[in-house]
């Protein structure tokens, strides 16, 4: 079977272009503030890419950077000021926060109308009952990919591996609202491969390198890989990519590679459609962040 590779970069560009055209056509000026606390290198990269994407589309994107020593109370004060600032339509708190910060208190302090990550309990509750505007960006991006790639969700058997509040749980709810029959799996699921092998749509969001192998995948299934794992072991890279592959050659040049939760070589020819890592789900997350910022701007002014 020929496996179709789903191009997240292309779809992400489409979504971002649509947002940019609407902002320009309606002469809108949305604003997004991103809070980064601590010195996590990966978080710095994510924040930079998010604010850059905003600025390219006419969204006022600002990064508020704080030392690792910032306290919960200080962050709550910052969020309080942003909640009151009418120029700010979206507030994003980059995770993870420093270990001593009360993450729950910080996330719950964000005005639900400005919660572009969709993490506030009020927005989670709206998602549960199907009455939502701002939902988590990664699951929403995946749903948009499925729609634009004409992958039928209605009536499909969908399996989600992972039960995080950021991806797994909201992913399951969005699939359910689109009339899929949903199974939510996790590390304690019995006979995990067998359960997954019945899925027409399989979403892997568990954070375990190449967990999903051929026996997990129903022939012709759409496989969505949310994982982002760094590998540095040459034997592991050889097993995942194949010694003669361009990806293995790039690994040798760099000394590392990014791999998802799905085995990139073992599932080819088995899955009907597959998202690559990188270049699959990641660009959709940023695209839906800018879309959520536009939605928040419009909702707050209507």
Secondary structure as GFF3:
##gff-version 3
##sequence-region A 1 302
A	DSSP	beta_strand	4	6	.	.	.	ID=ss1
A	DSSP	alpha_helix	8	25	.	.	.	ID=ss2
A	DSSP	beta_strand	31	37	.	.	.	ID=ss3
A	DSSP	alpha_helix	41	56	.	.	.	ID=ss4
A	DSSP	beta_strand	60	66	.	.	.	ID=ss5
A	DSSP	alpha_helix	72	84	.	.	.	ID=ss6
A	DSSP	beta_strand	90	93	.	.	.	ID=ss7
A	DSSP	alpha_helix	103	109	.	.	.	ID=ss8
A	DSSP	three_ten_helix	112	114	.	.	.	ID=ss9
A	DSSP	alpha_helix	121	129	.	.	.	ID=ss10
A	DSSP	alpha_helix	137	148	.	.	.	ID=ss11
A	DSSP	beta_strand	157	161	.	.	.	ID=ss12
A	DSSP	alpha_helix	168	177	.	.	.	ID=ss13
A	DSSP	beta_strand	181	185	.	.	.	ID=ss14
A	DSSP	alpha_helix	192	196	.	.	.	ID=ss15
A	DSSP	beta_strand	201	204	.	.	.	ID=ss16
A	DSSP	three_ten_helix	214	216	.	.	.	ID=ss17
A	DSSP	beta_strand	222	225	.	.	.	ID=ss18
A	DSSP	beta_strand	229	231	.	.	.	ID=ss19
A	DSSP	alpha_helix	234	241	.	.	.	ID=ss20
A	DSSP	alpha_helix	246	254	.	.	.	ID=ss21
A	DSSP	beta_strand	257	259	.	.	.	ID=ss22
A	DSSP	beta_strand	273	275	.	.	.	ID=ss23
A	DSSP	alpha_helix	282	300	.	.	.	ID=ss24
###
